[in-house]
Each structure stands twice: as C-alpha cells, then as structure tokens.
Amino acid sequence: MVLSGLHRITGLALAGGSILLVAWIVCAAHSAEAYAGMSRFLGSFIGQFVLFGWTFSLIFHTVSGIRHLLWDTGKLLEVEQIKRSSVFVLALSIALTLVAWFLGGGYPGGGA
C-alpha cells in the first residue's frame, strides 16, 4: 500500500521535474546568462538534491510500473509475492539511482 502511494507521488515528482527540464532548455535557448544561472542552481546542493530525487522518481516509477504490468498478467498477486516484490522494487530503485549518479557523474554542471 505504501509503494502504491509512492508510485503516485513519484509520478507527480516526474511532472515537476519535467517542468524543471523545460526551464533548463528555455534558459539555454534564451541566453548564456540565463543558462549559467540555471546551471549554478542545478549544480548547487539544493539543485543536486532535486535532480537526485527526480532520478529516483524516474527509476522507481518505471520499475514499479513494470511490476504493475506483471500484476495485469495475473502474476505476483499472492500476498507474500507482493511483499517480496515491494522490497525488490524499492531496493532495485535505490541501487539503480546510485549507479546512475556515481557512474554517470550526476549533473554535468555539478559535482555529484
């Protein structure tokens, strides 16, 4: 039940992060100063925190969505399977987020 709520919350976070992505692109198209300002924000601690959360939201929402697709086929519907798959979804999402940030280097303008 908790992960179902988190699935919805991450969907909302993805919408908010998409607005931030569009703002970053608009700043890049507008002027070098606007782009530099947005890059400073995204490279700051708060900006990095927001981008890390957006990355987790994207990965969690995707992995959780795959689990929902499996449920639609009638698989993993036993109570114990649901509990185990919940732990798996959360652990995999955290692991993939960390891999994306530590191997990918985080935001190019920041120091993740």
N, C-alpha and C positions, 0 to 999 in steps of 0.2 A: 504494500500500500504506500509506503514511504517513497519507494522508487517510482511509482506511478506519478506521484506528485512532483518528484524531482524531474521526471521526464517532461512534464508540462512547464515547470519553471525554466528548464534549460531551453525549451522551445521559445519562451519569451526572451531569455537572455540572447539567443541567436538573433532574434529580431532586433534587439537593441544593439548588438554587435555589428549587425549589418548596416545599421544607420551610421555607426562609427566608421565602418569601412568606406561607405559612400562619402562621408565628410572628409576622410583622408584623401580620397581620389579627387574630390572637388577642390580641396586645398592644393593638391599637386597641379591641377589644371588652372587654378586661379593665379597663383604667383609663387615665386621662390620663398618669399617671406611667410606666406600662409603655410606652405608645406614645411618650412623649417619650424614654425611654431607647433604644428601638429606633430612633427617628428620629435620635438622636445617633450611634448606631453606624453606621447606613446613610449618614449624612452625613459620617462620618469618612473619612480616606484609605483605610483598610482596607475599610470598607463600600462606598465608591465603586469600589474595585478589584474587589471581589467582584461588585457589580452590573454593572460593565463586562464582566467575564468571563462573567456569566450572559447578558448581552445578546448578546455574541459567540457564545456557545454556542447560543442560540436561533436566531440568524440562520444560523450555519454549518450547524447540524443541519438546518434547513429547506432551505437551498439544496442541501446535499449530498443530502438526501432526494429532492429533485426530480431531481437527476442520477441517483440510483438508479432512480427511476421511468422515466426515459428509457432507462436500460440494460435495464429489464424489457421495454421495447417493441422491443429489439434495436438501438437507436440508440447512437451514440458508443462502440462497442465496439472500434474499431481502436486499436492501441497509441498512435499519435500523437494520436488524438482524446481518449483517456483522459488523456494528459499535458496537452494543451491545456485540457481541461475541468477538470482538477485546479487548474491555475493560475487559471482563471476563477473557480472556486468559492471559492478562498481569497481572491483579490483582491476579488471582489464581497462576500464576507462581511465583510472588513475595512472596505471602503468603506461598506457599509450600517450597520455598527456605529458608525462615526464619524459618519455622517449622523444616526443616531438620537440619539446623545449630544450632538452640537453643535447640531443643530436642535431637538431635543426638550428640551435643557437638563439631561439626566441626571436623577438622583433629585430630586424636588421639594424635599426637605428638605436637600439637599446643594448644594454649589457646583460642579457639574461644568461 
